[in-house]
Amino acid sequence: MRDEFPGFDIVPKRGDALQRAIHVALLIVTLGGMRTYMTRYHTALFGKLWVPSSWDAMADDDRYVLLRHERVHLAHRRRMGDVGMGLVYLIPFFPLGLAYGRARIEWEAYVETIRATAEVRGVAAARALREEIVRRFVSADYGWMWPFRGAVERWFDAAIDDLDGGAPAESGAIPGDESDKNGSAD
């Protein structure tokens, strides 16, 4: 990854003032709903991967799957720049409750999580991610970024179907988005 993304590094969240400030801000805006930013979530920001202390205890396969997800975010950053990605991630349509930009970015990265999990552990293991990934989209974890559970479930199922030999889905497709002509989101 360092060859593809010069300057990439893995750094601990613990002890970093910006990461602590983000944690406090998330606690406030989600009314206490997002409590695990510092302890559970890995964050690609400014070309770095900010990790909780649990990183050290992760199995190599788990790190590999996580790095595949975060690599997608690093590619977003390269394509949009820090400011552009920040705006897309936080603004359209609303920062909380209906965050279309954030959902698009995360859908693309979670498709990669599903693919990497299938490669490492098999399709059944990837399929077992369904409830946790859906929960993340519709809960305070990402600020209720796409609160339509059924749409997220259909998107996840389409991503799994692609693993089972279907035509590749557009990884950034919004579930239920009528502009998705290949039907991968339905």
C-alpha positions in Angstrom: 0.0 0.0 0.0 2.9 2.3 0.7 4.0 1.9 -2.9 0.6 2.8 -4.2 0.0 5.6 -1.7 3.2 7.3 -0.7 3.1 8.7 2.8 0.6 6.0 3.9 1.2 5.0 7.5 -0.6 3.2 10.3 -0.8 5.3 13.4 -2.5 4.9 16.7 -5.6 6.9 17.6 -4.8 6.8 21.3 -3.1 10.0 22.4 -3.9 12.0 19.3 -5.8 15.2 20.0 -7.6 15.3 16.6 -8.9 11.7 17.0 -10.1 12.5 20.5 -11.8 15.6 19.2 -13.5 13.6 16.5 -14.6 11.1 19.1 -16.2 13.8 21.3 -17.9 15.4 18.3 -19.4 12.1 17.3 -20.6 11.5 20.8 -22.3 14.9 20.7 -23.9 14.8 17.3 -25.1 11.2 17.7 -26.5 11.9 21.1 -24.2 9.3 22.6 -25.0 6.7 19.9 -21.4 6.5 18.5 -19.3 5.5 21.5 -16.8 3.2 19.8 -14.9 5.5 17.5 -11.7 5.3 19.5 -12.0 1.7 20.4 -13.5 -0.2 17.4 -13.3 1.9 14.3 -10.3 2.3 12.0 -10.2 5.7 10.2 -8.5 6.6 6.9 -7.8 10.3 7.2 -5.2 12.5 5.5 -3.5 9.4 3.9 -3.0 7.6 7.2 -4.9 4.8 8.8 -5.7 5.7 12.4 -6.2 2.5 14.4 -7.6 1.7 17.9 -5.4 -0.3 20.3 -7.2 -3.5 19.2 -5.1 -3.3 16.0 -2.2 -5.0 17.7 -4.4 -8.0 18.6 -5.9 -8.5 15.2 -5.2 -11.6 13.2 -3.3 -11.1 10.0 -6.4 -12.1 7.9 -8.5 -9.5 9.7 -5.9 -6.9 9.0 -5.8 -7.9 5.4 -9.6 -7.5 5.0 -9.5 -4.2 6.8 -6.7 -2.9 4.7 -8.6 -3.8 1.5 -11.5 -1.7 2.8 -9.3 1.2 3.7 -7.4 1.0 0.4 -10.7 2.0 -1.3 -10.9 5.1 0.9 -7.3 6.0 0.0 -8.2 5.7 -3.7 -11.2 8.0 -3.0 -8.8 10.5 -1.4 -6.4 10.3 -4.3 -9.3 10.9 -6.7 -11.1 13.7 -4.8 -8.5 15.2 -2.5 -8.9 15.7 1.2 -11.3 18.6 1.0 -13.4 17.1 -1.8 -13.7 13.8 0.0 -14.5 15.5 3.3 -17.3 17.5 1.5 -18.7 14.4 -0.2 -18.5 12.4 3.0 -20.2 15.0 5.2 -22.6 17.1 3.2 -24.8 15.4 0.5 -27.7 15.3 1.5 -27.4 15.8 5.3 -24.5 15.1 7.6 -26.8 12.8 9.7 -29.8 10.7 8.8 -29.5 10.7 5.0 -25.8 11.0 4.0 -25.9 10.0 0.4 -22.2 10.9 -0.2 -21.0 9.0 2.8 -23.2 6.0 1.9 -21.7 5.9 -1.7 -18.2 6.0 -0.3 -18.8 3.4 2.3 -20.8 1.1 0.0 -17.8 0.9 -2.3 -15.5 0.1 0.6 -17.8 -2.5 2.1 -18.1 -4.3 -1.2 -14.3 -4.7 -1.0 -14.7 -5.9 2.6 -17.2 -8.5 1.4 -14.9 -9.6 -1.5 -11.8 -9.8 0.7 -13.7 -11.8 3.3 -14.9 -14.2 0.7 -11.3 -14.6 -0.6 -9.9 -15.3 2.8 -12.7 -17.1 4.6 -15.2 -18.1 1.9 -18.5 -16.8 0.7 -20.4 -18.2 3.8 -18.2 -16.0 6.0 -18.8 -13.0 3.7 -22.5 -13.7 3.9 -22.3 -13.8 7.7 -21.3 -10.1 7.6 -24.8 -9.0 6.5 -26.4 -8.0 9.8 -23.3 -6.2 11.1 -22.7 -4.2 7.9 -26.4 -3.4 7.5 -26.5 -2.3 11.2 -23.6 0.1 10.6 -25.4 1.9 7.7 -28.7 2.3 9.6 -27.3 3.1 13.1 -25.4 5.9 14.8 -22.1 4.2 13.9 -22.0 6.3 10.7 -24.7 8.8 11.7 -27.6 6.9 10.2 -26.1 7.5 6.8 -28.6 5.4 4.9 -31.5 4.6 7.2 -33.4 2.4 4.7 -32.7 -1.1 6.1 -34.4 -2.9 3.2 -32.4 -1.0 0.6 -29.1 -1.7 2.4 -30.1 -5.4 2.7 -30.8 -5.6 -1.1 -27.5 -3.9 -1.8 -25.7 -6.4 0.4 -27.5 -9.4 -1.2 -26.5 -8.1 -4.6 -22.9 -7.9 -3.6 -23.0 -11.5 -2.3 -24.7 -12.6 -5.5 -21.8 -11.2 -7.4 -19.5 -13.4 -5.4 -21.6 -16.4 -6.3 -20.9 -15.9 -10.0 -23.3 -13.1 -11.1 -22.2 -10.2 -13.2 -20.1 -7.7 -11.2 -22.2 -5.0 -9.6 -21.3 -1.4 -9.8 -19.6 -1.2 -6.3 -20.8 2.3 -5.7 -24.4 1.7 -6.7 -27.1 3.0 -4.3 -29.7 0.4 -3.5 -32.9 1.4 -5.2 -31.2 4.1 -7.3 -33.2 4.2 -10.5 -30.1 5.3 -12.4 -28.5 1.9 -11.8 -29.2 0.3 -15.1 -27.5 -3.1 -14.4 -30.0 -4.0 -11.7 -27.3 -4.7 -9.1 -29.0 -2.7 -6.4 -32.4 -4.3 -6.7 
